[in-house]
Amino acid sequence: MTTRDSNGAELDDGDTVMVVKDLKVKGMSKTLKRGSQIKGIRLTGNPSQIECRIGKSTIVLKTEFMKKV
């Protein structure tokens, strides 16, 4: 099964994505703002989730809030 973003574009390891909605991340004091770009994503075993690094933290985000750049 392929991993797709909110617009239906297929995502691959190393892609750059943009956040389409402000996201409050559990365990982090800062909020990911709409329009933030995240580089070098990694795919997980779950097609509805991606793994990425924000600062020094590695977090898992849902693909429904991401758009491929």
C-alpha positions in Angstrom: 0.0 0.0 0.0 1.3 3.4 -0.9 1.6 6.5 1.4 -0.3 9.5 0.1 -0.5 13.1 1.3 -3.7 15.1 1.8 -4.0 15.8 -2.0 -3.4 12.2 -3.0 0.2 12.6 -4.2 2.4 9.6 -3.5 5.1 10.2 -0.8 8.6 8.6 -0.9 11.5 8.6 1.6 13.4 11.9 1.5 10.6 14.0 0.2 9.8 17.5 1.5 6.3 18.1 2.8 4.4 21.2 4.0 2.1 21.3 7.0 -1.5 22.3 5.9 -2.9 23.0 9.4 -1.4 24.2 12.7 -0.5 21.1 14.7 0.0 21.0 18.5 2.5 18.2 19.0 2.3 16.1 22.2 5.5 16.3 24.3 6.8 19.5 22.6 6.3 23.0 23.8 6.1 24.5 20.2 3.3 24.2 17.6 4.0 23.3 14.0 2.6 26.3 12.1 0.7 26.0 8.8 3.1 26.4 5.9 6.2 24.9 7.7 8.3 22.7 5.4 9.7 19.5 6.7 12.6 18.0 4.7 13.8 14.4 4.5 10.7 12.5 5.7 10.8 8.7 6.3 8.0 6.3 5.7 6.7 4.0 8.4 5.0 0.7 8.2 1.7 2.5 8.5 0.6 4.3 5.2 -1.2 7.0 7.1 1.9 8.1 9.0 5.4 9.6 8.3 8.4 10.0 10.5 10.5 13.2 10.5 12.9 15.3 12.6 11.9 18.6 14.1 15.0 20.1 15.7 16.6 17.3 17.6 13.3 15.4 18.1 12.0 12.6 15.9 8.2 12.6 15.6 5.5 10.8 13.7 2.9 12.8 11.9 -0.3 11.9 10.1 -0.2 12.3 6.3 -3.6 13.9 6.2 -2.0 17.1 7.5 0.8 17.1 5.0 1.2 18.3 1.4 4.0 17.3 -0.9 6.1 20.3 -2.1 
